[in-house]
Amino acid sequence: MSDQHIDPAGNTQQFRAFAQRQEQEAAAAPKKSPLVPILAVAVAIVIIGVAAFLLLR
């Protein structure tokens, strides 16, 4: 007896192709460098330090 159940999610092969395409696109995306946030924090610390020095002088 064959199973007459139809996959409600659609074609499994199409889903696998979609999932693989998403993984490949994610792998091809350039990696973001943490340099920008680190520089932003460093600049903020310097600005706060200079402001504190000027106010307490």
Secondary structure, DSSP 8 states (H G I E B T S, - for coil): -------TT--HHHHHHHHHHHHHHHHHS----THHHHHHHHHHHHHHHHHHHHHH-
